[in-house]
Each structure stands twice: as C-alpha cells, then as structure tokens.
Amino acid sequence: MREIQLRDAKARLSAVVDEAMHGKPAVITRHGKRQAVVVSYEQWERLSTVPSFGRLLMAAPLAAGDLPRRSKSSMRKSGL
C-alpha cells in the first residue's frame, strides 16, 4: 500500500479516490506518521462487516458436552 503525505493527498484528492476505487488504497501520513487510509466504499463495507473473534466464538454451535472438562488438579511446578 502506498503512502502519501497529507498535503499531497489534498492536492490530488480526486486521483487518490479514483485509485482507491480501482483497488489501490493509500495511507495518508502527517509529519511522517500514518494517520488515515483511503479505501473504496465497497472495500470499507466488506471490512466493516467482519465479525470479531469473540463474536465468532459466541456464535459457534457447541453443545454442553463438546468441550473437555477442566482439570481440577493443582498447577505443576514450572521450575523457574
């Protein structure tokens, strides 16, 4: 992904947006630090609907007996 300075992005905003629409996102930097990313709206929609890992785990079709029981024994010595 290419990086472009904020002042250059402002001057070429139309071209930056056109490139993002054609699958070429750009990272916008300010004072050498990454500040924002320009992506197409279609790509942003796709990325914003990806569920979190926690939501995926919560949605897993597990029954009560699917997971092994937790050991009740005391912890082992680590030898540190």
C-alpha positions as CSV (number, residue, x, y, z in Angstrom):
1,M,0.0,0.0,0.0
2,R,1.5,3.3,-0.9
3,E,1.9,6.2,1.4
4,I,1.1,9.8,0.5
5,Q,1.7,12.9,2.6
6,L,-1.4,14.8,3.7
7,R,-0.6,18.0,1.7
8,D,-0.1,15.9,-1.5
9,A,-3.4,14.0,-0.8
10,K,-5.2,17.3,-0.5
11,A,-3.8,18.5,-3.8
12,R,-4.6,15.2,-5.6
13,L,-7.7,14.1,-3.7
14,S,-9.7,13.2,-6.8
15,A,-6.9,11.0,-8.1
16,V,-6.4,9.3,-4.7
17,V,-10.1,8.5,-4.5
18,D,-10.1,7.2,-8.1
19,E,-7.1,4.9,-7.3
20,A,-8.8,3.6,-4.2
21,M,-11.9,2.8,-6.3
22,H,-9.6,0.7,-8.5
23,G,-8.3,-1.3,-5.7
24,K,-5.2,0.8,-4.8
25,P,-5.7,2.1,-1.3
26,A,-3.4,4.8,0.1
27,V,-2.1,5.5,3.6
28,I,-2.1,9.2,4.4
29,T,0.7,10.5,6.6
30,R,1.1,13.6,8.6
31,H,4.6,14.5,9.8
32,G,5.8,11.1,8.8
33,K,3.2,9.2,10.9
34,R,0.4,7.2,9.5
35,Q,-2.9,8.9,10.1
36,A,-5.6,7.5,7.8
37,V,-6.3,5.1,5.0
38,V,-8.3,5.8,1.8
39,V,-10.1,2.8,0.5
40,S,-13.1,2.3,-1.7
41,Y,-16.5,2.4,-0.1
42,E,-17.1,-1.2,-1.3
43,Q,-13.9,-2.4,0.4
44,W,-14.8,-0.5,3.6
45,E,-18.2,-2.1,3.7
46,R,-16.7,-5.5,3.3
47,L,-14.1,-4.9,6.0
48,S,-16.6,-3.3,8.5
49,T,-18.9,-6.3,8.5
50,V,-16.2,-8.9,9.5
51,P,-17.2,-10.2,12.9
52,S,-14.8,-10.1,15.8
53,F,-13.1,-13.3,17.1
54,G,-15.2,-13.1,20.2
55,R,-18.5,-12.9,18.3
56,L,-17.4,-15.9,16.2
57,L,-16.7,-18.0,19.3
58,M,-20.1,-17.0,20.8
59,A,-21.9,-18.0,17.6
60,A,-20.2,-21.4,17.5
61,P,-22.8,-24.2,17.6
62,L,-21.4,-26.0,20.6
63,A,-23.3,-28.3,23.0
64,A,-22.5,-28.7,26.7
65,G,-20.5,-31.9,26.1
66,D,-18.5,-30.7,23.2
67,L,-15.6,-29.2,25.3
68,P,-13.4,-31.3,27.5
69,R,-13.8,-30.9,31.3
70,R,-11.2,-28.7,33.0
71,S,-8.7,-30.5,35.2
72,K,-9.2,-29.8,39.0
73,S,-5.6,-30.8,39.9
74,S,-3.2,-28.3,41.2
75,M,-0.8,-26.5,38.9
76,R,2.5,-28.1,38.1
77,K,5.8,-26.6,39.2
78,S,7.4,-24.5,36.4
79,G,11.0,-24.9,37.6
80,L,11.8,-21.2,37.3
